[in-house]
């Protein structure tokens, strides 16, 4: 708020990062225009709509690195704050998007228990011997927490992990943006994203700052950006109830099931080094659905609502990065960690624009370009 | 190994500078993959087109990272279950990566990814006819190995254990038989290794090289593990060349007691 309130900002890309950034800046009184290549409400293109939206620093550190965990912890502190401010800011209050910090569970069938053990050892490798990060559950404890996982002999509870109803959140962010008088342009692809200006193809518009949040859409402007294909299935069943995300260890798959409102579940996700956006393959469909079936055979009668395919925007080290030069910020590379890392990336962007003290992780995230 | 006289590691008439062949899947990031390849000192890496849509150049960025390693590329047919699938994928790989070299996989069992001996021989025969240089991923079965040689394979890659299990050398008898009966065929132990000591053991037995992926890529520190395997493979090779002593039931002191120096006599 101590920045210049007259600043005019363009945010390009209305995925999670774009919406959150536009909202944080508009709350501070800055004039913000938000541009989206696709639709803002119907069949949006952003990976944020495909994601299962877990905030799971522990599960993710197992296959990545300590930095992802540390940033994720910071996000776990920021999310409840964001959601509270979001519901407060609305002139017509909405039911806040469901955000639950009930932890998550990791399970494996008995013949694959080595994988579960390895998961626990990997946690220890990255996080040390602290016991508060995870807790072994025996069958009866597991049954108490999640009666529909009674088929498993043990599991690992990760108490701090959270998950969010991302579709409700993304819709609410849009409502908040409109109430804060952010100009939201949809079906307006911007292929020319530059310092101090953008080009819509028909018009050149000038700004104090342009913030590039296009995700994979920024490929032509970011040399080492690649898309990593992910496929998910949405199913609906009243026969199974889960309170929290469940990760399922299997020799071939690393899959999760996340409960969503209205008896729906999302199961994902494949991770394929490919920038192909064609529909889900039969193989992936089989793998995802057989994992669901193995979790609890009652899933067999679930109805398959839809499949979804998208590309995770990833850089060579699979870490996020903000490239800065005067008049232009490019934030990208959230890879498979959109909801896990977005709050930290957004707070860094806001600090850069308002010239406040750098936010945490600025040293790792920000790369100044000549 | 500059002090020992080793014969070159030669496959299909081409000499490779390292006996370590590394896979490119499952790393935490492309950067980690590149660093692991560099740390391993490998001269050949495997890669898979499976699940991609090569007509659209959809994996170009990722493949570029692999190409930048400067290693010889060994495309594989991972996950193929029939000769027809494997042959189609082989043709696509040859075109895309501009190499006739192929790690042939034809999987017979879905759970432990065991090679299908019948499909493997059938596919190998056809691919050799089509000009491929086939390196088949096979079990440790001697007769199967002979059939693969009969149809024109010049290198064999028997498993240590099922892919990704980290079980090490499960059937030493069979592996030793392969080595003894096929003394002139380059044999690379492919799959199932979890620890550098297992790789060293295979090299001590006289195998010509090691191919692995999971043990490095899924280690907590892949780059360090790549170095660990590289060292083990070198050590195992040197030990093989140096000649291991035979195991014995009775102790034989390395310093003869008769020659004990006088100051040890009380």
Interface residues (C-beta under 8 A of the other chain):
Chain A: X63 X64 X65 X121 X122 X125 X126 X224 X225 X226 X227 X229 X251 X270 X272 X273 X274 X275 X276 X278 X281 X283 X314 X316 X317 X318 X319
Chain B: X28 X29 X30 X31 X32 X34 X51 X52 X53 X56 X58 X59 X60 X61 X62 X65 X111 X164 X220
